[in-house]
């Protein structure tokens, strides 16, 4: 996700207050940006076939899982589809007489996830900020974590990457995929919980950031999608404070960006931790989830049109997004092994053309009776700048997922995707 502004947050600390009363030197101004991305997907997925997959239970017996349309095991799904995604970004910026910048960012999106037959709009991010060149930036609102903002990831091009746009059209229902498609996401992927974020200025090539959010709730969504509080005896209690999600989440990162001769260098370390959920909001039972932790290191080298690099991520987490789900304990109370993934990639740019390739493997512990879930993903792609702000993109991507445990049996998923599209940034 593009990070266009450096600044952000409505919480002004004592250091900023001591700068004195600010007389507006530049009144807040509004500008609008965003993007529209139209895509064609050709998808070959064994979860789309009109048959049943054979899975293996822990005792070695076979279990059949219907696939295809409606997961009835009879009618195959189509391999072709169009997708469209758009985001409108509103930027409000002003400057006080003492040099402090301030403002806000609102990102309105249609990513096909909301209601309205896939045409509904919702808020992706919405935050306010204050910033000074010497003290750094504070952001407050619905925004990515500091670890996510500063993480150094594998190099990629538009619409491409280990968790890029290519897998959005594939089946991703947890009930039949065990969570997926791609496990190779960025740290804190998708975490726009209401939080406070601090980003430092850059010193000798280094910068760092910290963020904190008390729970996973966003904005006015105090009921986390539910209209009845089935935990408290008081109706309509704000459920984002009842320990049914991750709480007390802290993240941070440090990054270096510089050059040595003709070679540019970007390196970073990112980390997060959070308390696991304590209550099941459906069954009203006590949970004993482990606390969540995740760590990531990354390195990119750039020169002569090439960027090569990679990332390694590990920690006590589960599910499809790094750091978003607790790692379960085994039935005997023992802990499962930490999850991890590594990715290597390269891009090459010459004039209006850019090429990219990546290869990565993710591993998660399935517990006793099953081998580790191991997912291998690779892809190749290209992007061509047809005109300023207008790119044509194409990619081929392959995912192989071994030991995907669903309903007590392990399955193998095979997914191939060809993506063609046009992206307009404005």
N, C-alpha and C positions, 0 to 999 in steps of 0.2 A: 504494500500500500504506500502511495506516495506521501512523503512528509514535506509539505511545501513551506510551512512557516517554521522558523526557529523558536518562536516564542509561545508562551501559554500559561495562564492561570489567574484566577480571581482572588486568590488568597495572597494578600500583601503582608509580608513579614516586617518585623521591626526595622530591619536593615533598609527596606525600601521606604518605610514611613519616615525614617529619620532624614530622608533626603529633602524633606520640606514639602510644603503645599505646592501641588503642580498646577500651573496654569496652562491650559491646552495650547500648545504651539502648533499642533496640527490636529484639527478635529477628526474624529473617526470617519474613515472613508470605506466604502464597500466596493468590492470587486467580485466577480463571479468566474469560476473556472470549472473544470471537470473533465469527464471523458464519456464516450459512448463506444461500446465494443460489441460488434456483431460477429457471430461465430457459426461455423458449420462443424458438426461433429460426426465422424464415422466411428462407431463403437462396436468392438467385438469383445463380448464379455460372457463368460460361461454362466453367469447368473441370469443372463437374458435368454438362454436356450430353453426351449419348451420340453424339458425333461427334468429328471431328479438327479441331484448330485449325491454320490455315495460318501458319507462321512464315517470316521472311525471313532467309536467311543473309547473311553479309558480302558475298558475290559477287552478291547479288541473286536467287539461286534460291530456290525454295520448299521448306520442310520441313514435313511434317505431324506434329503431336503429338496422339496419342489422348487423349481426355478421358473423362469419365463414370466409372462404377463400375469400380474396378480399373484405371483409365486404359487401358481396352481399346477405347474409342471406340464401344461398342455400347449398353450400358444406362445410362440417365441415373440419377443419384442423386436421392433424395427431397429436396424443398425444406424439409421440416419436421423438427424435432428438439427434444427436451428436453435441457437441460444442468443440472448441479448442481455447485456448488462450496461447500466449507466450510473453515473454519479455526478451530482451537481454540488460544487463546493463554494460556499459563501465565506469570504474573508473580510473581516472588519479590523482595520488597523488605524491606530492613532499614535501621536507622540506628545508627551508632556514637555514643558519648558526645560525641565532638568535632564532631558535626554531619554527618559524612560519610555519604552514602547509598550503599547497595550492593545487589547482587542479580543477577537474571538474567531472561531472557526466552526462552521456548521456543514456537515456532509450529509446530503440527502441522496439516498440510493434506491435503485431497483436491481436486486441481484437474483430475482427469481425465487427467493426463499420465503418472502412474506405472502400474505393472502392475496385476494383479488385476482385469482387465476394466474398468479405469477407477475401481475402488473402493478402491485401495490408499492407505494413508496414508504420508506422508513428512514430513521436516522442511523447512520453508521457511526459517526463521531460528532460530538458537540462540546466545545470547551472554550474557556476564556483564558487569557494569558497576560502576564506582565514580564518585561524583559529589559535588562540593561547590559551593555557590552562588558562591564566588569564583574557584575554579580551573577549573571546567567539568567535563566528563564524558569518561571513557574507556570505550570498549566493545571487547570482544575476543571474537571468535567469528565465526559465519556471520551476516553482516549486510550491508545495503546500503552502498555507498561514501558518503563524506562529500558528494561532488558530487550523488549521487542523493537523499540525505536533505534537503539544503538547496536544491536546484534550485527556482526559481520557474517553474512551468509555466502553460500556458494554463488559465483557469478551467474547471471541469467540475462535474457533479453525479453522484450515485451511479450506477454502472454505465455511465458514459458517457465520451466523450472520444476523441481521435484514436487511441489504442491501448487502448481500454477493453475491456469484456467482450464487445462485439458481434462481434469478429472471431475469437473463440476457437473457434467452431464451424465456421469455413470451412477449406478445404483449405490447409495450410501447409507441405507437404512441399517441401523445397528443390529436389528433383529435377524438379519440375514447375512450381514457382512462382518459382524464382530467389531464394528467400528472401522470406518474407512471412507473412501478408498485410501488415500496416501497417508502413511504414518510419519513421513519425513517433513514435518512442518517446522516453522520457526518457534522459538521459545515464547510461551504465553500467546500463541496464535489465537486470534479471535477474542482476546480479552479486552473488551471496551467498557469494563465496569467503571462506575464513577470513582475517580481517584485523584490524587494530587501527585504531580510529577515535577521533579527538578532536573534541569539539564544545565550543565556547567558551560562556561565559555571554553574555548580551545586554548590550551597552554602547551607550547612547544610540540604541537601535533597531537596532544592528548586531550580528551574530554571524557566526562563521566556523567552518569545520571542515576537517580533514585526515584522510586515511586511506591505509593502505599494505597491500598483499597481495603476497607473493612470487610467487604463481601463481594459477591459476583453480581449484585443488582446494578441496573443502569437507570439513571435519571429518575423519572416519575414512576417507573415500573416497580412499585413497592410490593406488589403481590407476586412477582416472578411468574406472571402468566396465569395465576389462579385467582378466582374471585372469592373463594371461601377459605378461611384459615382452619384447617383441619388438625392443627396441633394445639393451639391455644384455646382456652374456653371463652376468650373474648373474641367475638366475630370481627372479621376484617382487620386482624392484627397485621402490621407490616411484616410480611413473610421474609423479606430479604435480610432480616435481622434474627431469624430463628435457627441458625446453624444448619440449614438444610443444604448449603453449598459451601465451597471453600471460603475461609475467613482469614482475616489478618494476613493478607498477601503483601509481601515485600519483594521488590525486585530491584536489581541494579546492574550496571554494566560500566566497563571502562573500554575505551577505544583509542587506537592510534591511527592517524592518517598523515602520511608524509611521502617523501621520495628520496631515493638514493641514486644519484645520477639520472639516468633516463627511465628508471623503474619506480613506479608508484607502489606504495605499500599501504594496505588497510588490514589491521589486526585488532581483535577484540576478545573480551571475556564477558559473558553475561550469566546472571544467576537469578533464581527466584526461590521463595519458599512460601508455604501457606498451610494453615491448619485444615485437616480433612473435615468433611461434613460429619456432624454428630447425630443427626436425626434423619430418618426417612420420612419425607413429607406425605407419603401415600399410606404407608402401613403404621406410621407413628411408633416406629421401633428405634431403639438406640443403635447407632452405628459405631463401629470401632475401626474406622478407616485410618490408615497411616497418614501422617502429614505428607504433603507434597513438596518435592524439591526438584530442581532441574538446573543444569549447568551447560554452557555451550562455549566453545572456542572456535574462532574462524580466522582465516588468513586469505587475502587476495593479493596477487602481484600483477601489475599492469605495465605494459610496455609494447611499443611497435604494433599497436592495434590489438594485441592479445590481452586478455585477463584470464589468469588461471588461479584456482584456489579451491577451498573446501571448508567444511565445518564438521565438528564432532560434538554431539549432544548426548548427555546421559543424565540419569537421576531416578528418583522414586516417583514415578508417574505412570499412568496407563491411558489407553484410548488413543484417539486419532490426533489430538492436539497436545503438543508438549507442554506439560505443566498444568493441564486443565482437569485431569482426573486422578483420583487416589489410586494407589497401587494396592490391590486387595491382599489380605493375608490368606494363607492356606488354611484348610479346615482344621489342621492340628495346631494352628496358632503361629506357625513359623512364617517368616517373611519370604516373599518372592524376590528374585534377583532384580536389580535395577534395569530399567529400559535404556536403550541407546540407539543412535543411528549415526552413520557417517555418510558424507556426500562429497564427491569430487566433480569439478566442472570447469569448463573453459568457454570463453566467447572470443570472437574475432570480428572486428569492425573495419570495413574499408568503404569509404564514401558513404553512400546511402544504404549499403547492405550490412547486416549483422548476422552472424551465425553463432549457434550455441549448442553445447552438449553437456550432459551430466550423467552420473551413475551413482547410486546410493543403496545402502542396505540398512534396514531398521530391524531391531530385535526386541521382543517383549516376552516375559516369562508367563507361560500359560498355567503354571501350577502342576501338582502331581498328576501323573497319568498321561501327560501330553508333552511333546517336544516344544521347544520355544517357537513362538510365532516369528517367522522371518520373512520380511517383505523386501523384494528387490525391485527397484524402479530405475529405468533409464530412458533417455529421450534425446532427440536431435531436432533442431528447429532453425528457422531463419526469419528475419524481419527486414522489410524494405520500406524506407521512408519515401513515399510517393510525392508528398508535399509537406510543407511545414505543419506539424501536428497530426498528419495522416500517415498511418503505417499499415502495411499489409503483412500478415503473419502466417506461418505454416509450421506445423510440428508433427512428429510421430513420437508416441510415448507408449512404453510397455511396463506393465505392473504384474509381478508374480508374487502371490501371497501364500505362503505355506503354513499349515497348522493354524488355520483360522477357526477358533473354537466358537461354535454356535449351538445352543441347546444341548450341551454335553457331548458334542462330537466335533472332530477336527476335519476341516475341509481345505481344499486348494483352490484358490481363485486365480484366473488368468484373464487379463484385461489388456486390450490394445486400443489405442485411440489416435485417430488422425484429426487434427484441428486446422481449419482454414478460417481466417478472419480479417477484419479491417477495424482499426482502432483510431478514433478521432479524439485528440486531446485539445482542449480549448481553455 
